[in-house]
Amino acid sequence: MSPELNSYEDRMLYSTWNITFSSIEQRNKLSANLVRFWAYLNKDDVWFELLKQDIPNSPDWFRQLGDELCFTQAMRVLSQFRLVEPNSWIAEPIETGGYSMHSCVHSWTVNVLNAERDNALAKLAVQCIASHVPRRGEPFWWITQGRLRLHAAQYPCDTIDKLSATDNLEYAMFRLANLALDQDNLEAAEPLLERTLKLQQTSRGLDDLATLSTMNVMGALRRRQTRFDEAHDSYTRVLGSAGSTTDEAVACRLDAMYNLGCLHLYKDQPDEAERFFQQAQSAYEKAEGYEDKLFELDLLDYMGIVHRKLARLDKAVKLHRKAVEGKTELLGRGHMSTLDSTVNLALALFWQQELGEAGKLLWNVCMGRVQALGSRHILTMDAFSLWDNVQFLSSNPKEAEKIPGMLERGASGGVGSSGGEPDMCHVNFAAFFRFICRQRPGLRWHSLYKDPEL
């Protein structure tokens, strides 16, 4: 239904855009289809790679948008008619810059141009967004996920469920759940994962690889909700499934072992964590023909955290160094995973009282996160808080002398019951800040990772 037009100016504006759309249809059919489709995306930031998706049974005009020349020409026509404009910010490192539509124009596309909602276009939009969700090992995945966030927010679980009445969007729900989880949007991720798992168990069975992969992700969600028993059940269900020798099945079981280790680490049970990490290492070495370099390096990093929590600081530093060096070579110095491992190395050095090197490493993390995320992102601010406090101790030797005693009394423990930490470096934050708070009374910092004991 069209919105109420409360003034003569409003009615004239909508009439003008209707006439403009007729002109666009006559000049470039692809531009007309694109502006109609835009109603099912967010008004901001539509870019070439987002629409360059190989979606089965998609219309011809959509496949044309997968050609960059056709996409650019279609956008140029819409720009000439002042319906869209190129984004003013610089194009991202791995993908092109996008275009945005004014909110009033977008409202017209939703309420007038698509007065009767086209479920086929809505389904196409969902598939388009879900197909472009990157995995964490991909270059600049955090930037692409940030660009997708507002588009994905238009499709909560119940909306996708209605579109799935005649078409199965199980994979799309799974990918959007992963996106929500990576963005710390647990409220959105939970119904998407629960619905995906229900569909998979009904149509594929409990031992199907897709079902087991979803269980692994469900375990990660439950862990971050501090529902540790449910997380444990999800991971052990994956390990108890019928064995398969395909690379995908091997990866799924390795992830479950690794995740169980992480779970015990979050529960401040380093001995149990070590056992599962060792099992994962042994299983990985026995998997003939299977190689996942990033998995190897993440395992080294988490084993380093175990050694740190057990006060084996020399071993911790050695493993963290290997992880940082390996990730720098594999992913690059500015990749988020490399920066996370650098934080772990810096904090292991902190507990060794190697404050000079720890401070230099944390400064590199600060600069890396400014470049990757911006100066106002919470992870960037946390890095600066961490660096600032190391600098404080570097200039106050008497306070720094207390570090070994704090380590012996367990101040290097994990996050306790706070839960919800998506990255490995967060396991270290609570211990560090717990120590700092005792040395700098009244300190405040902006962090998602506050320990409840503080």
C-alpha positions in Angstrom: 0.0 0.0 0.0 1.3 3.5 -0.8 2.1 5.8 2.1 -0.1 8.7 2.8 0.9 11.8 1.0 0.3 14.6 3.4 1.1 17.5 1.1 0.9 18.7 -2.4 4.7 18.7 -2.5 4.8 15.0 -1.5 2.3 14.1 -4.2 4.3 16.0 -6.8 7.5 14.3 -5.7 6.1 10.8 -6.2 4.6 11.8 -9.5 7.9 13.1 -10.7 9.7 9.9 -9.8 7.0 7.9 -11.6 7.6 9.9 -14.7 11.4 9.5 -14.2 11.0 5.8 -13.9 9.1 5.6 -17.2 11.9 7.5 -18.9 14.5 5.1 -17.4 12.5 2.1 -18.7 12.6 3.5 -22.2 16.3 4.3 -22.0 17.8 1.3 -20.2 15.7 -1.7 -19.1 18.5 -3.0 -16.9 18.5 0.3 -14.9 14.8 0.0 -14.4 15.0 -3.5 -13.2 17.9 -2.5 -10.8 16.0 0.3 -9.3 12.9 -1.9 -8.7 15.2 -4.6 -7.2 16.8 -2.0 -4.9 13.6 -1.9 -2.8 14.6 -5.3 -1.4 18.1 -4.1 -0.4 19.2 -1.4 2.0 19.3 2.1 0.5 23.0 2.4 1.3 26.0 0.8 -0.5 25.0 -1.4 -3.4 28.2 -2.4 -5.2 29.1 -4.6 -8.1 30.5 -7.6 -6.2 27.3 -7.8 -4.1 25.3 -8.5 -7.2 27.8 -10.6 -9.0 26.4 -13.9 -7.8 25.8 -17.2 -9.5 22.2 -17.8 -8.3 20.3 -20.7 -10.0 17.2 -19.7 -12.0 17.9 -16.0 -11.5 16.3 -13.7 -14.2 18.3 -12.7 -17.2 18.6 -9.0 -16.2 20.1 -10.1 -12.9 22.8 -12.1 -14.6 23.6 -9.1 -16.8 24.4 -7.1 -13.6 27.2 -9.7 -13.1 29.0 -8.0 -16.0 30.9 -5.0 -14.6 30.4 -2.9 -17.7 26.6 -3.5 -17.7 26.5 -2.8 -14.0 28.4 0.5 -14.3 26.2 1.6 -17.3 23.0 0.8 -15.3 24.2 2.8 -12.3 25.4 5.7 -14.6 21.8 6.0 -16.0 20.3 6.1 -12.4 22.9 8.7 -11.4 22.1 10.9 -14.4 18.4 10.8 -13.3 19.5 11.7 -9.7 18.1 8.6 -8.2 21.4 7.3 -6.9 24.9 8.7 -6.2 28.3 7.1 -5.8 29.5 6.8 -2.3 31.9 9.5 -1.3 34.2 7.2 0.8 37.1 5.5 -0.9 36.6 2.1 -2.4 37.6 -0.8 -0.3 40.9 -2.7 -0.9 39.4 -5.8 -2.5 36.0 -4.7 -3.8 34.6 -1.7 -5.7 33.0 1.4 -4.3 29.2 1.4 -4.0 26.2 3.5 -4.7 23.5 4.8 -2.4 19.9 6.0 -2.7 18.3 8.8 -0.8 15.9 7.6 1.9 12.9 9.3 0.2 13.7 7.7 -3.1 14.1 4.4 -1.5 10.8 4.8 0.3 9.2 5.4 -3.1 10.7 2.2 -4.6 9.4 0.2 -1.6 5.9 1.7 -1.3 5.0 2.8 -4.8 7.2 1.0 -7.3 6.7 -2.2 -5.4 3.3 -1.5 -4.0 2.6 -5.3 -4.3 5.6 -7.1 -2.7 7.4 -9.4 -5.1 8.5 -12.4 -3.1 10.6 -13.6 -6.0 12.7 -10.4 -5.8 12.8 -10.6 -2.0 14.1 -14.2 -2.3 16.7 -13.1 -4.9 17.9 -10.4 -2.5 18.3 -12.9 0.4 20.2 -15.3 -1.8 22.4 -12.4 -3.1 23.3 -11.2 0.4 23.9 -14.7 1.8 26.0 -15.8 -1.1 28.4 -12.8 -0.5 29.0 -13.5 3.2 32.8 -14.1 3.5 34.4 -16.6 5.7 36.9 -15.4 8.3 40.0 -16.6 6.5 39.2 -14.5 3.4 41.1 -11.2 2.9 39.4 -8.2 4.5 36.4 -10.3 5.5 35.5 -7.9 8.3 35.1 -5.0 5.8 32.8 -7.0 3.5 30.8 -8.2 6.5 30.4 -4.6 7.6 29.1 -3.6 4.2 26.6 -6.5 4.3 25.3 -5.8 7.8 22.5 -3.3 6.9 21.3 -5.4 3.9 21.1 -8.5 6.1 19.3 -6.7 8.9 16.2 -6.4 6.5 15.8 -10.1 6.6 15.2 -11.5 10.1 14.4 -15.2 10.5 10.6 -14.8 10.3 10.8 -12.8 7.1 13.0 -15.5 5.4 10.7 -18.2 6.8 7.8 -16.7 4.9 9.8 -16.7 1.7 10.8 -20.3 2.3 7.2 -21.6 2.1 7.7 -22.6 -1.5 11.5 -22.4 -1.8 14.2 -23.8 0.5 16.5 -21.0 1.8 18.2 -23.2 4.3 21.7 -22.3 3.1 20.9 -18.6 3.0 19.7 -18.7 6.6 22.9 -20.6 7.6 25.2 -18.0 6.0 23.2 -15.0 7.4 23.4 -16.7 10.8 27.2 -16.8 10.5 27.2 -13.1 9.5 25.1 -12.2 12.5 27.3 -14.3 14.8 30.5 -12.6 13.5 28.9 -9.2 14.0 28.0 -10.1 17.7 24.3 -10.0 16.9 23.4 -13.1 18.9 19.7 -12.2 19.0 19.5 -12.4 15.2 21.8 -15.4 14.9 19.9 -17.7 17.3 16.5 -18.1 15.4 18.3 -18.4 12.1 20.5 -21.2 13.4 17.6 -23.0 15.2 15.5 -22.8 12.0 18.3 -24.0 9.8 19.1 -26.9 12.1 15.4 -28.0 12.2 15.2 -28.0 8.4 18.4 -29.9 8.0 17.5 -32.6 10.6 14.2 -33.1 8.8 15.4 -33.1 5.2 19.0 -34.4 5.6 19.2 -36.3 8.8 21.3 -35.9 11.9 24.6 -37.3 10.4 24.6 -35.2 7.3 27.6 -33.0 6.9 25.6 -29.8 6.5 23.7 -30.6 9.7 26.9 -31.2 11.6 28.4 -28.0 10.4 25.4 -26.1 11.7 25.8 -27.9 15.0 29.4 -26.6 15.2 28.2 -23.1 14.7 25.3 -23.6 17.2 27.9 -24.6 19.7 29.8 -21.4 19.1 26.5 -19.4 19.7 25.7 -21.3 22.9 29.2 -20.8 24.2 28.9 -17.0 23.7 25.6 -17.1 25.4 27.4 -18.8 28.3 25.1 -21.8 27.8 28.2 -24.1 28.2 26.4 -27.4 28.6 24.5 -26.9 25.4 27.6 -25.9 23.6 29.4 -29.0 24.8 26.5 -31.2 23.7 26.6 -29.7 20.2 30.3 -30.3 19.8 30.2 -33.9 21.2 27.3 -34.7 18.8 29.5 -33.7 15.9 32.4 -35.9 17.2 30.0 -38.8 17.7 28.7 -38.8 14.1 29.5 -41.4 11.6 33.0 -41.0 10.3 33.8 -39.8 6.7 37.1 -39.2 5.1 36.2 -36.3 2.9 38.0 -33.1 3.5 34.8 -31.4 4.6 34.0 -34.1 7.1 37.6 -34.0 8.5 37.4 -30.2 8.9 34.1 -30.5 10.6 35.4 -33.0 13.2 38.6 -31.0 13.7 36.6 -27.8 14.3 34.5 -29.7 17.0 37.7 -30.8 18.9 39.1 -27.3 18.6 35.9 -25.7 19.7 35.7 -28.0 22.7 39.2 -26.8 23.7 38.1 -23.2 23.3 35.0 -23.9 25.4 37.1 -25.3 28.3 39.4 -22.3 28.0 36.5 -19.9 28.3 35.4 -21.9 31.4 38.9 -21.4 32.9 39.7 -25.1 32.6 43.1 -25.0 30.9 44.0 -28.6 31.6 40.9 -29.8 29.8 41.4 -27.3 27.0 44.9 -28.6 26.5 43.6 -32.2 26.2 41.2 -31.3 23.4 43.7 -29.1 21.6 46.2 -32.0 21.7 43.5 -34.3 20.3 42.9 -31.9 17.5 46.6 -31.7 16.7 46.9 -35.5 16.7 43.9 -35.9 14.5 45.1 -33.2 12.1 48.5 -34.9 11.7 46.8 -38.3 11.0 44.5 -36.8 8.3 46.3 -37.9 5.2 46.2 -35.4 2.4 44.3 -32.8 4.4 45.9 -29.4 5.0 44.6 -26.3 6.6 47.4 -23.9 7.4 45.1 -21.4 9.2 43.8 -24.1 11.4 47.4 -25.1 12.3 48.2 -21.5 13.3 45.0 -20.9 15.3 45.8 -24.1 17.2 49.3 -22.9 18.0 47.8 -19.6 19.2 45.3 -21.2 21.5 47.9 -23.6 22.9 49.9 -20.6 23.7 47.0 -19.2 25.7 46.8 -22.6 27.6 50.5 -22.4 28.4 50.1 -18.8 29.6 47.2 -19.7 31.9 49.3 -22.6 33.3 52.3 -20.1 33.8 54.4 -21.8 31.2 55.4 -18.4 29.8 58.4 -19.4 27.7 56.3 -21.9 25.8 53.5 -19.4 25.4 55.7 -16.8 23.9 57.3 -19.3 21.6 53.9 -20.6 20.2 52.5 -17.1 19.9 55.6 -16.0 17.9 55.1 -18.9 15.5 51.5 -18.0 15.1 52.2 -14.4 14.4 55.0 -15.2 11.9 52.8 -17.8 10.1 49.8 -15.6 9.9 51.8 -12.6 8.7 53.1 -14.8 5.8 49.8 -16.4 5.1 47.3 -13.6 5.6 49.4 -10.4 5.9 50.4 -8.2 8.8 47.1 -6.2 8.8 44.7 -9.2 8.8 42.4 -9.3 11.8 43.5 -12.8 12.7 47.2 -11.7 12.6 46.4 -8.7 14.8 44.6 -10.9 17.3 47.6 -13.3 17.5 49.8 -10.2 18.0 47.8 -9.2 21.0 48.2 -12.7 22.4 52.0 -12.5 22.0 52.1 -9.0 23.5 50.1 -10.1 26.6 52.3 -13.2 27.1 55.3 -10.9 27.0 53.6 -8.6 29.4 53.4 -11.4 32.0 57.1 -12.0 31.4 57.7 -8.3 32.2 59.0 -7.7 28.6 57.1 -4.4 28.6 59.1 -2.7 25.9 58.4 -5.3 23.2 54.8 -5.8 24.4 54.2 -2.1 24.0 55.7 -2.0 20.5 53.5 -4.9 19.4 50.4 -3.4 20.8 51.1 -0.1 19.1 51.3 -2.1 15.8 47.9 -3.6 16.6 46.5 -0.1 17.3 47.7 1.1 13.9 46.5 -2.0 12.2 43.0 -1.8 13.7 42.8 1.9 12.9 43.5 1.1 9.2 41.2 -1.9 9.2 38.3 -0.8 11.4 38.6 2.9 12.0 39.6 4.8 15.1 36.2 4.7 16.7 35.7 0.9 16.5 35.5 -0.8 19.9 38.3 -3.2 19.1 40.5 -0.3 18.1 39.7 1.5 21.4 40.4 -1.6 23.4 43.8 -1.9 21.7 44.6 1.7 22.6 43.5 1.0 26.2 45.8 -2.0 26.3 48.7 -0.1 24.9 48.2 2.9 27.2 48.3 0.7 30.3 51.4 -1.2 29.2 53.0 2.3 28.7 51.9 3.2 32.2 53.6 0.2 33.7 56.7 0.7 31.6 57.1 4.2 33.2 56.4 2.9 36.7 58.9 0.1 37.5 57.7 -0.4 41.0 54.2 -1.2 39.8 55.6 -3.5 37.1 57.4 -5.5 39.8 54.1 -6.8 41.0 53.3 -8.6 37.8 54.9 -12.0 38.6 53.0 -12.1 41.9 49.7 -11.4 40.2 50.4 -14.3 37.8 51.1 -16.7 40.7 47.9 -15.7 42.3 45.9 -16.5 39.2 45.4 -13.0 37.7 46.2 -14.4 34.3 43.0 -16.4 34.3 40.4 -16.2 31.5 37.2 -14.4 31.1 35.4 -16.2 33.9 31.7 -16.2 33.2 31.5 -13.2 31.0 31.3 -15.3 27.8 30.5 -13.8 24.4 34.1 -13.4 23.2 34.4 -14.1 19.5 38.2 -13.8 19.1 41.1 -15.5 20.8 42.7 -12.3 22.1 39.7 -11.6 24.3 40.6 -14.5 26.5 43.5 -12.4 27.6 41.8 -9.0 28.2 40.0 -9.8 31.4 43.2 -10.9 33.2 45.2 -7.9 32.1 42.5 -5.4 33.0 41.9 -7.1 36.4 45.6 -6.5 37.2 45.6 -2.9 35.8 42.5 -2.0 37.8 44.3 -2.8 41.0 47.2 -0.6 40.0 45.2 2.3 38.7 42.1 2.8 40.8 39.2 4.6 39.1 40.4 3.6 35.6 37.6 3.4 33.0 37.8 2.0 29.5 35.3 1.3 26.8 35.2 -2.5 26.3 32.8 -5.2 25.3 34.9 -7.6 27.3 34.5 -6.4 30.9 35.0 -9.1 33.4 32.0 -9.3 35.9 34.5 -9.7 38.8 35.7 -6.1 38.2 
